[in-house]
């Protein structure tokens, strides 16, 4: 068979596959509408989005994938299909720490897909208020970076808020140098968020030592300023370059290639177990010898693995601290439930922040 004949045969088979895909996607969307109708008939208007169900679907799809597409690509494709189907049931409103073009917006779209309505919010505390008031269904805020550590403002908000953590997003952070200029040697100023400047310190000292470094409120704000400053550049994500019409002069200038930021999805409801979960909580204890050890023993004695611990001033007294802890498992799992029961017997205060599916890719 000639190459021309092979091409025609392959293209015909691709067309046939595309027809099947369209029919199957449409069938899936119709089933989603049926599910929504059943929920409405049962008077259940608050659970169209099920974080645990979406996590289960994505993990199953990844397990079924045998290539040649990478797991991350397959997950992204199905996330968008699920997002489009959910929009037929109920469009979600998602608040995120803005402005447009931030990594937080990218995290929100990675988690919920592009068929949601996203609202840019100026500060972390305002994101919490938007969700608490019911103006938005969910919010997305950063909580920690693998290089620079925790976002204290988010931790402080979690202490007093009644919202629950219902999901997490891990986003690989790639920092790009962008500008209206085409020549890196013409740059005299570099705008970026202070964390991004810190994450690119070695590269900046090597290639832009003479350029002034100006810290701004967000990478998107840095890109906006660079778009209006003829001698400036910004360090930001790819979406910011697209949004503000900048040229990416150098890709991936971060000093650590595994630089990752973790984001929290916050909402008003409890999330059922998905089978691969985390639980976040805070507790405080008396300032006495061995007190923290006794608290943490509640987890180790029940074979519950702790993945993170952070301390923050409680703001209720000098040198009084609360501890933020992440553990593996769901509050409905017996070992975790038993650990929390024992912790409440010994701690001065325990507050459950939420159980939620672990990040899927």
GUGUDO-107092 format. One line per field, with one value per residue (C-alpha): residue number from 1; residue in one letter; chain; x, y, z negated. Coordinates in Angstrom, 2 decimals, decimal comma. Layout:
nudo: [NUM | ...]
zaza: [a | ...]
bakol: [A | ...]
X: [X | ...]
Y: [Y | ...]
Z: [Z | ...]
This chain:
nudo: [1 | 2 | 3 | 4 | 5 | 6 | 7 | 8 | 9 | 10 | 11 | 12 | 13 | 14 | 15 | 16 | 17 | 18 | 19 | 20 | 21 | 22 | 23 | 24 | 25 | 26 | 27 | 28 | 29 | 30 | 31 | 32 | 33 | 34 | 35 | 36 | 37 | 38 | 39 | 40 | 41 | 42 | 43 | 44 | 45 | 46 | 47 | 48 | 49 | 50 | 51 | 52 | 53 | 54 | 55 | 56 | 57 | 58 | 59 | 60 | 61 | 62 | 63 | 64 | 65 | 66 | 67 | 68 | 69 | 70 | 71 | 72 | 73 | 74 | 75 | 76 | 77 | 78 | 79 | 80 | 81 | 82 | 83 | 84 | 85 | 86 | 87 | 88 | 89 | 90 | 91 | 92 | 93 | 94 | 95 | 96 | 97 | 98 | 99 | 100 | 101 | 102 | 103 | 104 | 105 | 106 | 107 | 108 | 109 | 110 | 111 | 112 | 113 | 114 | 115 | 116 | 117 | 118 | 119 | 120 | 121 | 122 | 123 | 124 | 125 | 126 | 127 | 128 | 129 | 130 | 131 | 132 | 133 | 134 | 135 | 136 | 137 | 138 | 139 | 140 | 141 | 142 | 143 | 144 | 145 | 146 | 147 | 148 | 149 | 150 | 151 | 152 | 153 | 154 | 155 | 156 | 157 | 158 | 159 | 160 | 161 | 162 | 163 | 164 | 165 | 166 | 167 | 168 | 169 | 170 | 171 | 172 | 173 | 174 | 175 | 176 | 177 | 178 | 179 | 180 | 181 | 182 | 183 | 184 | 185 | 186 | 187 | 188 | 189 | 190 | 191 | 192 | 193 | 194 | 195 | 196 | 197 | 198 | 199 | 200 | 201 | 202 | 203 | 204 | 205 | 206 | 207 | 208 | 209 | 210 | 211 | 212 | 213 | 214 | 215 | 216 | 217 | 218 | 219 | 220 | 221 | 222 | 223 | 224 | 225 | 226 | 227 | 228 | 229 | 230 | 231 | 232 | 233 | 234 | 235 | 236 | 237 | 238 | 239 | 240 | 241 | 242 | 243 | 244 | 245 | 246 | 247 | 248 | 249 | 250 | 251 | 252 | 253 | 254 | 255 | 256 | 257 | 258 | 259 | 260 | 261 | 262 | 263 | 264 | 265 | 266 | 267 | 268 | 269 | 270 | 271 | 272 | 273 | 274 | 275 | 276 | 277 | 278 | 279 | 280 | 281 | 282 | 283 | 284 | 285 | 286 | 287 | 288 | 289 | 290 | 291 | 292 | 293 | 294 | 295 | 296 | 297 | 298 | 299 | 300 | 301 | 302 | 303 | 304 | 305 | 306 | 307 | 308 | 309 | 310 | 311 | 312 | 313 | 314 | 315 | 316 | 317 | 318 | 319 | 320 | 321 | 322 | 323 | 324 | 325 | 326 | 327 | 328 | 329 | 330 | 331 | 332 | 333 | 334 | 335 | 336 | 337 | 338 | 339 | 340 | 341 | 342 | 343 | 344 | 345 | 346 | 347 | 348 | 349 | 350 | 351 | 352 | 353 | 354 | 355 | 356 | 357 | 358 | 359 | 360 | 361]
zaza: [x | x | x | x | x | x | x | x | x | x | x | x | x | x | x | x | x | x | x | x | x | x | x | x | x | x | x | x | x | x | x | x | x | x | x | x | x | x | x | x | x | x | x | x | x | x | x | x | x | x | x | x | x | x | x | x | x | x | x | x | x | x | x | x | x | x | x | x | x | x | x | x | x | x | x | x | x | x | x | x | x | x | x | x | x | x | x | x | x | x | x | x | x | x | x | x | x | x | x | x | x | x | x | x | x | x | x | x | x | x | x | x | x | x | x | x | x | x | x | x | x | x | x | x | x | x | x | x | x | x | x | x | x | x | x | x | x | x | x | x | x | x | x | x | x | x | x | x | x | x | x | x | x | x | x | x | x | x | x | x | x | x | x | x | x | x | x | x | x | x | x | x | x | x | x | x | x | x | x | x | x | x | x | x | x | x | x | x | x | x | x | x | x | x | x | x | x | x | x | x | x | x | x | x | x | x | x | x | x | x | x | x | x | x | x | x | x | x | x | x | x | x | x | x | x | x | x | x | x | x | x | x | x | x | x | x | x | x | x | x | x | x | x | x | x | x | x | x | x | x | x | x | x | x | x | x | x | x | x | x | x | x | x | x | x | x | x | x | x | x | x | x | x | x | x | x | x | x | x | x | x | x | x | x | x | x | x | x | x | x | x | x | x | x | x | x | x | x | x | x | x | x | x | x | x | x | x | x | x | x | x | x | x | x | x | x | x | x | x | x | x | x | x | x | x | x | x | x | x | x | x | x | x | x | x | x | x | x | x | x | x | x | x | x | x | x | x | x | x | x | x | x | x | x | x | x | x | x | x | x | x]
bakol: [A | A | A | A | A | A | A | A | A | A | A | A | A | A | A | A | A | A | A | A | A | A | A | A | A | A | A | A | A | A | A | A | A | A | A | A | A | A | A | A | A | A | A | A | A | A | A | A | A | A | A | A | A | A | A | A | A | A | A | A | A | A | A | A | A | A | A | A | A | A | A | A | A | A | A | A | A | A | A | A | A | A | A | A | A | A | A | A | A | A | A | A | A | A | A | A | A | A | A | A | A | A | A | A | A | A | A | A | A | A | A | A | A | A | A | A | A | A | A | A | A | A | A | A | A | A | A | A | A | A | A | A | A | A | A | A | A | A | A | A | A | A | A | A | A | A | A | A | A | A | A | A | A | A | A | A | A | A | A | A | A | A | A | A | A | A | A | A | A | A | A | A | A | A | A | A | A | A | A | A | A | A | A | A | A | A | A | A | A | A | A | A | A | A | A | A | A | A | A | A | A | A | A | A | A | A | A | A | A | A | A | A | A | A | A | A | A | A | A | A | A | A | A | A | A | A | A | A | A | A | A | A | A | A | A | A | A | A | A | A | A | A | A | A | A | A | A | A | A | A | A | A | A | A | A | A | A | A | A | A | A | A | A | A | A | A | A | A | A | A | A | A | A | A | A | A | A | A | A | A | A | A | A | A | A | A | A | A | A | A | A | A | A | A | A | A | A | A | A | A | A | A | A | A | A | A | A | A | A | A | A | A | A | A | A | A | A | A | A | A | A | A | A | A | A | A | A | A | A | A | A | A | A | A | A | A | A | A | A | A | A | A | A | A | A | A | A | A | A | A | A | A | A | A | A | A | A | A | A | A | A]
X: [0,00 | 1,37 | 1,87 | -0,93 | -3,33 | -2,21 | -2,84 | -6,36 | -7,08 | -5,77 | -7,69 | -10,89 | -10,35 | -9,69 | -12,94 | -14,81 | -13,27 | -14,18 | -17,81 | -17,87 | -16,26 | -18,85 | -21,70 | -20,21 | -19,50 | -23,04 | -24,36 | -22,33 | -23,70 | -27,27 | -26,68 | -25,38 | -28,62 | -30,60 | -28,62 | -29,40 | -33,12 | -33,15 | -31,43 | -33,88 | -36,85 | -35,43 | -35,04 | -31,26 | -30,06 | -26,77 | -24,69 | -24,35 | -20,58 | -19,16 | -15,40 | -15,01 | -16,84 | -14,73 | -11,54 | -12,68 | -13,45 | -10,08 | -8,16 | -10,10 | -9,42 | -5,71 | -5,68 | -7,37 | -4,88 | -2,29 | -0,83 | 0,44 | -1,00 | 0,54 | -1,54 | -1,58 | -2,91 | -5,67 | -6,65 | -6,83 | -9,02 | -11,50 | -11,47 | -12,74 | -15,41 | -16,60 | -16,52 | -18,66 | -21,16 | -21,39 | -22,09 | -25,23 | -26,38 | -25,32 | -22,60 | -20,22 | -18,96 | -15,36 | -13,58 | -9,79 | -6,95 | -6,49 | -5,94 | -6,42 | -3,34 | -2,19 | -1,09 | -4,14 | -6,39 | -4,47 | -4,98 | -8,72 | -9,03 | -6,89 | -9,21 | -12,62 | -12,00 | -12,75 | -16,57 | -16,92 | -17,38 | -14,26 | -14,18 | -10,92 | -10,71 | -8,13 | -7,19 | -7,30 | -9,70 | -12,09 | -12,04 | -13,18 | -15,94 | -17,22 | -17,68 | -19,03 | -21,69 | -22,78 | -21,77 | -19,47 | -19,77 | -16,07 | -12,83 | -9,21 | -6,32 | -2,60 | -1,47 | 2,18 | 5,08 | 7,67 | 10,50 | 9,23 | 6,96 | 3,45 | 1,16 | 0,50 | -2,52 | -4,38 | -3,56 | -4,77 | -8,07 | -8,64 | -8,41 | -11,59 | -13,52 | -16,38 | -15,54 | -14,29 | -11,35 | -12,91 | -10,03 | -6,40 | -4,53 | -0,81 | 0,56 | 4,08 | 5,31 | 7,23 | 8,48 | 9,05 | 10,79 | 8,46 | 8,49 | 7,42 | 11,13 | 12,89 | 16,36 | 17,12 | 20,07 | 17,70 | 15,83 | 16,42 | 13,61 | 12,04 | 8,60 | 7,30 | 5,79 | 8,39 | 8,12 | 8,79 | 11,79 | 13,10 | 12,42 | 14,48 | 17,26 | 20,18 | 19,03 | 18,49 | 21,89 | 23,51 | 21,69 | 20,09 | 22,35 | 22,12 | 18,32 | 16,34 | 13,96 | 10,55 | 8,17 | 4,44 | 1,23 | 1,06 | 2,74 | -0,25 | 0,21 | 3,89 | 2,89 | 0,46 | 3,17 | 5,66 | 3,10 | 3,10 | 6,83 | 9,08 | 12,24 | 10,80 | 10,22 | 8,07 | 8,46 | 5,14 | 3,33 | 2,55 | -1,10 | -0,04 | 2,04 | -0,96 | -3,34 | -1,10 | 0,43 | 4,05 | 6,86 | 8,34 | 12,07 | 13,28 | 11,29 | 11,57 | 13,96 | 13,05 | 16,09 | 14,42 | 12,88 | 10,45 | 9,02 | 5,37 | 2,62 | -0,27 | -3,68 | -6,76 | -10,32 | -12,66 | -16,42 | -19,36 | -20,06 | -18,64 | -16,92 | -17,53 | -14,64 | -13,14 | -10,81 | -7,63 | -8,04 | -6,38 | -7,68 | -6,60 | -7,11 | -5,79 | -5,27 | -3,76 | -2,20 | -0,95 | 2,60 | 4,14 | 6,85 | 5,80 | 2,43 | 3,02 | 4,46 | 1,28 | -0,88 | 1,07 | 1,10 | -2,67 | -1,90 | 1,12 | -0,63 | -3,39 | -1,03 | -2,18 | 0,55 | 1,04 | 2,14 | 2,52 | 2,66 | 2,91 | 2,62 | 1,06 | 0,45 | -3,10 | -3,47 | -5,19 | -2,16 | 1,58 | 3,54 | 0,30 | 0,33 | -1,97 | -0,74 | -1,91 | -1,72 | -2,43 | -2,86 | -3,56 | -7,11 | -10,66 | -12,42 | -14,88 | -11,98 | -11,84 | -8,11 | -8,50 | -11,75 | -10,13 | -7,09 | -9,29 | -11,31 | -8,13 | -6,79 | -9,95 | -9,51 | -6,07 | -5,89 | -7,08 | -8,81 | -9,36 | -10,93 | -11,49 | -10,74 | -11,97 | -11,41 | -10,92 | -9,52 | -5,77 | -4,65 | -4,90 | -1,78]
Y: [0,00 | 3,43 | 6,17 | 8,18 | 5,27 | 4,74 | 8,40 | 8,20 | 5,04 | 6,51 | 9,76 | 7,81 | 5,87 | 9,13 | 10,57 | 7,45 | 7,67 | 11,38 | 10,56 | 8,00 | 10,47 | 13,15 | 10,67 | 9,34 | 12,82 | 13,87 | 10,72 | 11,50 | 15,06 | 13,76 | 11,42 | 14,36 | 16,22 | 13,17 | 13,13 | 16,82 | 16,20 | 13,38 | 15,61 | 18,45 | 16,10 | 14,89 | 18,48 | 18,19 | 21,48 | 21,75 | 18,81 | 19,06 | 19,33 | 16,34 | 16,69 | 13,09 | 11,73 | 13,77 | 12,60 | 8,98 | 9,39 | 10,98 | 8,28 | 5,58 | 7,25 | 7,45 | 3,75 | 2,90 | 4,93 | 2,85 | 5,69 | 7,09 | 10,23 | 11,02 | 10,63 | 14,39 | 14,98 | 12,37 | 13,83 | 17,33 | 16,17 | 14,42 | 17,33 | 19,57 | 17,02 | 16,82 | 20,61 | 21,02 | 18,39 | 19,98 | 23,36 | 21,79 | 20,87 | 24,02 | 26,54 | 27,03 | 30,42 | 30,23 | 33,02 | 33,09 | 35,33 | 37,65 | 39,58 | 37,73 | 35,85 | 34,67 | 31,14 | 30,92 | 31,40 | 28,65 | 26,40 | 27,12 | 26,22 | 23,10 | 21,89 | 22,94 | 23,13 | 26,06 | 25,79 | 27,60 | 31,30 | 32,64 | 35,84 | 37,65 | 38,78 | 41,24 | 39,54 | 36,17 | 37,36 | 38,66 | 35,25 | 33,72 | 36,32 | 35,72 | 32,02 | 32,58 | 34,95 | 32,52 | 34,91 | 32,15 | 28,39 | 27,80 | 29,70 | 28,91 | 30,30 | 29,43 | 27,72 | 26,72 | 26,69 | 23,92 | 26,48 | 29,49 | 27,73 | 28,48 | 31,39 | 32,72 | 34,81 | 31,69 | 29,87 | 32,85 | 32,93 | 29,21 | 29,71 | 31,78 | 30,87 | 28,39 | 27,24 | 23,73 | 22,67 | 20,47 | 20,01 | 20,69 | 21,57 | 21,14 | 23,34 | 23,12 | 26,71 | 27,78 | 31,35 | 33,16 | 36,45 | 38,56 | 42,05 | 44,31 | 44,39 | 41,85 | 42,39 | 41,18 | 43,60 | 46,59 | 45,65 | 48,05 | 46,94 | 43,59 | 43,43 | 40,37 | 39,09 | 38,82 | 35,01 | 34,78 | 37,09 | 34,79 | 31,68 | 33,15 | 34,75 | 32,81 | 33,37 | 37,10 | 37,51 | 35,73 | 37,36 | 40,61 | 41,71 | 45,41 | 45,49 | 46,76 | 44,27 | 45,70 | 43,66 | 44,00 | 42,40 | 39,59 | 38,28 | 39,40 | 42,93 | 42,63 | 41,70 | 44,61 | 47,06 | 45,59 | 46,05 | 49,80 | 50,26 | 50,42 | 49,42 | 46,78 | 43,04 | 40,86 | 37,41 | 35,57 | 32,58 | 31,94 | 32,98 | 36,45 | 36,91 | 36,00 | 38,24 | 41,33 | 40,89 | 40,35 | 38,48 | 35,59 | 36,22 | 33,31 | 30,27 | 28,48 | 30,77 | 29,36 | 28,14 | 24,88 | 22,78 | 21,05 | 24,33 | 23,57 | 25,55 | 23,93 | 25,57 | 24,95 | 24,76 | 26,14 | 25,68 | 25,61 | 21,87 | 18,56 | 16,35 | 12,58 | 10,12 | 9,39 | 6,60 | 8,69 | 11,59 | 14,04 | 15,65 | 19,09 | 20,37 | 22,81 | 22,31 | 24,14 | 22,78 | 23,97 | 25,33 | 22,58 | 19,91 | 17,04 | 18,57 | 18,60 | 15,08 | 13,82 | 15,48 | 14,00 | 10,56 | 10,45 | 10,00 | 7,69 | 5,40 | 4,86 | 4,43 | 7,70 | 9,34 | 13,07 | 14,88 | 18,45 | 20,49 | 24,28 | 26,57 | 30,04 | 32,57 | 32,19 | 35,96 | 35,18 | 35,57 | 36,20 | 33,10 | 31,15 | 29,02 | 26,84 | 23,95 | 23,19 | 19,50 | 17,48 | 13,71 | 10,96 | 9,63 | 10,92 | 11,85 | 9,02 | 6,50 | 4,71 | 5,39 | 9,12 | 9,35 | 7,56 | 9,88 | 12,99 | 11,63 | 11,07 | 14,48 | 16,22 | 14,53 | 16,12 | 19,31 | 22,72 | 23,21 | 21,11 | 22,39 | 20,20 | 22,18 | 19,49 | 16,11 | 16,16 | 14,18 | 14,28 | 16,20 | 14,19 | 15,04]
Z: [0,00 | 0,96 | -1,65 | -0,07 | -0,47 | -4,06 | -4,87 | -3,44 | -5,41 | -8,70 | -8,19 | -7,54 | -10,76 | -12,67 | -11,32 | -12,46 | -15,93 | -16,14 | -15,32 | -18,13 | -20,54 | -19,80 | -20,34 | -23,57 | -24,99 | -24,13 | -25,80 | -28,92 | -28,98 | -28,67 | -31,62 | -33,66 | -32,94 | -34,10 | -37,36 | -37,87 | -37,30 | -39,87 | -42,43 | -41,84 | -42,16 | -45,47 | -46,63 | -46,62 | -45,10 | -46,96 | -45,76 | -41,99 | -42,41 | -44,29 | -44,91 | -46,02 | -42,95 | -40,53 | -42,23 | -41,95 | -38,25 | -37,49 | -39,34 | -37,50 | -34,13 | -34,93 | -35,85 | -32,53 | -30,51 | -28,67 | -26,58 | -24,35 | -26,01 | -29,41 | -32,57 | -33,12 | -29,61 | -29,98 | -33,36 | -31,87 | -28,98 | -31,28 | -33,73 | -30,91 | -29,91 | -33,51 | -33,81 | -30,69 | -31,89 | -35,34 | -33,75 | -32,21 | -35,74 | -37,58 | -36,57 | -39,47 | -40,65 | -41,86 | -43,74 | -43,50 | -44,65 | -41,69 | -39,58 | -36,31 | -35,18 | -38,62 | -39,45 | -41,71 | -38,69 | -36,90 | -39,94 | -39,97 | -36,30 | -36,73 | -39,50 | -38,15 | -34,38 | -32,10 | -32,23 | -35,55 | -36,23 | -37,94 | -39,97 | -40,67 | -44,32 | -45,63 | -48,91 | -50,66 | -53,38 | -50,71 | -48,98 | -52,28 | -52,63 | -49,07 | -49,85 | -53,37 | -52,03 | -49,31 | -46,51 | -45,20 | -45,58 | -46,26 | -46,67 | -45,79 | -47,84 | -48,09 | -51,27 | -50,79 | -48,36 | -48,32 | -48,35 | -50,29 | -52,81 | -54,07 | -53,23 | -56,73 | -55,73 | -54,60 | -57,84 | -59,89 | -57,99 | -58,57 | -62,35 | -62,55 | -59,40 | -59,41 | -55,88 | -55,16 | -53,03 | -50,34 | -47,90 | -47,15 | -43,97 | -43,37 | -40,61 | -39,25 | -39,17 | -36,08 | -36,21 | -32,90 | -32,14 | -29,97 | -28,55 | -25,71 | -24,88 | -22,69 | -24,16 | -27,68 | -27,93 | -27,65 | -30,85 | -33,78 | -36,12 | -36,99 | -38,61 | -40,46 | -43,68 | -46,44 | -46,49 | -42,76 | -43,06 | -45,79 | -43,69 | -40,81 | -42,88 | -41,39 | -37,80 | -38,38 | -40,02 | -37,08 | -34,15 | -35,38 | -38,19 | -37,29 | -36,92 | -39,87 | -41,50 | -42,43 | -44,59 | -43,79 | -45,08 | -42,49 | -39,37 | -37,32 | -38,65 | -37,68 | -34,13 | -33,97 | -35,02 | -32,56 | -29,78 | -30,57 | -31,25 | -28,19 | -30,11 | -32,39 | -32,54 | -34,75 | -36,24 | -35,98 | -34,56 | -30,92 | -31,26 | -32,43 | -29,27 | -27,13 | -29,06 | -29,07 | -25,60 | -26,66 | -24,95 | -26,92 | -26,69 | -28,84 | -30,00 | -33,34 | -35,21 | -38,63 | -40,58 | -41,66 | -38,84 | -41,25 | -42,56 | -43,41 | -45,10 | -46,94 | -46,88 | -49,04 | -47,71 | -50,37 | -50,56 | -52,93 | -53,05 | -54,23 | -51,62 | -51,83 | -51,60 | -48,18 | -49,26 | -48,88 | -51,28 | -53,61 | -56,78 | -57,98 | -61,53 | -64,08 | -67,80 | -70,74 | -73,87 | -77,22 | -77,29 | -79,38 | -78,91 | -76,65 | -75,70 | -71,95 | -72,05 | -73,74 | -71,08 | -68,18 | -69,80 | -69,25 | -65,52 | -65,72 | -68,21 | -65,63 | -62,66 | -61,09 | -59,04 | -59,53 | -56,34 | -57,64 | -60,85 | -61,18 | -64,19 | -64,25 | -67,04 | -68,28 | -68,80 | -72,10 | -74,33 | -74,24 | -73,13 | -72,73 | -69,56 | -67,51 | -65,38 | -61,84 | -60,97 | -57,81 | -58,12 | -55,63 | -55,62 | -56,04 | -59,26 | -58,49 | -58,54 | -61,90 | -62,63 | -61,93 | -63,90 | -66,84 | -66,68 | -66,76 | -69,67 | -71,69 | -70,68 | -71,91 | -75,30 | -75,78 | -73,69 | -74,83 | -71,48 | -68,33 | -65,11 | -62,06 | -58,88 | -56,50 | -54,93 | -51,17 | -48,22 | -47,77 | -44,70 | -41,46 | -39,42]
